Amino acid sequence: AMSSNLKIAVIIPTRPNDRPLFLANCLRQLHAQTLQPKEVLVVNEQPKSNNKDITYRYRTGYDYFRNKDFDVIALMEDDEYYAPNYLETIVSEWINQTRFVWNNLHYLLPYKILC
């Protein structure tokens, strides 16, 4: 399949020592994916403030992957459930140019590296 030829990276933001069981479950779900990524980065950093904001950790992951020639960067959160075909489905949809629209902005999931 075309999707299996793509270089896929996964970013998982988490908090140090705060969610070990969530993270373990997320990694178990990742291992069970029908389409496996080439590289996974767990961004295990303390937030910069007390605000509930994971943007910094996603940005850290993006900065790590952006110049590494990946076709797709997928996002997974440690406290969510992912079906075994999650990555395969989002990559297939991305290949088929399915756009998700919210507030008149177009989002393409997962994010294609344009740099």
C-alpha positions, 0 to 999 in steps of 0.5 A, a space after each residue: 500500500 502507498 501509505 506503508 511507503 511513507 515516513 511517519 513520525 508520531 509525537 506523544 506529549 506527556 508530563 514527567 512522572 505524572 501519567 505513567 499508566 496513561 503513557 504505558 497504555 498509549 505506547 501499547 496502543 501504538 505498538 498495536 497499530 496496523 501501520 507503524 511509524 518510523 520514529 516516535 518522540 515522547 515529549 516528556 517535559 514539565 509545562 512552562 506554566 500552570 495553564 493546561 496547554 500542551 502546545 509547547 510539547 507539540 511544538 518541541 516534537 515538531 521542531 525535532 522532526 521538521 528537518 528529518 524528511 518525514 512525510 507525515 507527523 501524527 499526534 497521539 495523546 497519552 490519555 486517549 483511546 486509539 483503534 489499531 487502524 488509527 494511523 493507517 486511517 488518518 494517513 489514508 485520508 491524508 493521501 486522499 486529500 480529505 480536509 477537515 473544516 473548523 471555523 472556516 480554517 482548513 486542517 489537513 490531518 495529520 500535518 504534512 511537513 512543508 518546510 
